[in-house]
């Protein structure tokens, strides 16, 4: 307000010290009301932008600074001009994040903004059951003098861990690589906190984290996650793109599954050698791999027959990889892969080389039966026959590089009105990907053993 007043005499004459005593607009209550007015106008604009388009609902949950649970719905849709939009619609405080509560609140939000549930064509959730955890992320404000850290071009810099993004598994991969790189320096920082920490809880956290950091279990899991996330990183990055190349996404899914399976079949020996070498370098005690492994809950018979190496290989290494494979198979099942394959029939690259009327009609029959009537399906086939001869030869449309670009091009050239059923199908394909795992920009598909490793990876959260 001071800035505006300094630039405009008429405003300056009416605000702050020159304002009436009952109209300064500086109280928190009045400011919040003004912000609510702005918010309602923004939401109204978003609702107008959505119109009657089919949309995908993306929901995430988190705790705010006051430790209250909140739900954040995002709407993904294709606007009238053919552009993919993802709009943050609202933020809703909820009493908990159970499925029943979320369903109730989602219904309320959609109803409040006059959005028809029947128009939902995909749903995506990140941690839909419960986002609560025993530990909240905290930060160490700075790393004290940790000595020289080798960097490219020989520049000495103070290094730090990549900050974690709960919904971005690629950031976890960077965090793991960063921790491995400065492992020794991080241990030194924790030891200093143990001695010099200003409060008891801080010293206690440092002691607990240091013990975890210096355990073989932690080092092993750290390297397993590095290998697994290293393999899935390209897919993870691709899935977070706003406009996803469907064909490349399908290929990345296939190669990712293959590499994960190869790691499971042939990667244990190499991994174990790498971890043992790392532990020796960091003065971490390495257990005798041939010794008998025993734990609470195991029978005496199993204690005699299971070695420490068997435990690490089967109970940790294989279990983690199997869970990742299961996650990939669940998200990229046969139905989703078939959808991807059929959708590529509309891919405009390479002069519409993959265009196939039969596959497009099959796509509609199998995945969009409620969006096209029987009569429209007949007309769609006829439209596609004209489309095949017209659009690939159009001066502006023949060089399109993605389905998203094609959707915009059809609107700009007026072809969307000539081929309305084809345009409708393309918009459905661009709207749906979040639920079919062709793109997850709001949160990553890589939910890798999040619960299983919560306690063991706690140090990363503390950093």
ABEGO torsion letter per residue (X at the ends): XAAAAAABAAAAAABEAABBAAAAGABAAAAAAAAAAAAAAAAAAAAAAAEABBBBBBBBBBBBAAGBBBBBBBBBBBBAAGBBBBBBABBBBBABABAAAAAAAAAAAAAAAGBBAAABABBBBBGAABABBABBBBBBABBBBAEBBBBBGGBBBBBBBBBBBAABAAAAAAAAAAAAAAAAAAAAAAAAAAAABABAAAAAAAAAAAAAAABAAAAAAAAAAAAAAAAAAAAAAAAABABBBAAAAAAAAAAAAAAAAAAAAAAAAAAAAAAAAAAAAAGBBBBBAABBBBBBGBBAAAAAABBAAAAAAAAAAAAAAAAAAAAAAAABBAAAAAAAAAAAAABABGGGAABBAAAAAAAAAAAAAAABBAAAAAAAAAAAAAAAAAAAABAAAAABABAAAAAAAAAAAGAAAABAAAAAAAAAAAAAAAAAGABBAABBABBBGAAAAAAAAAAAAAX
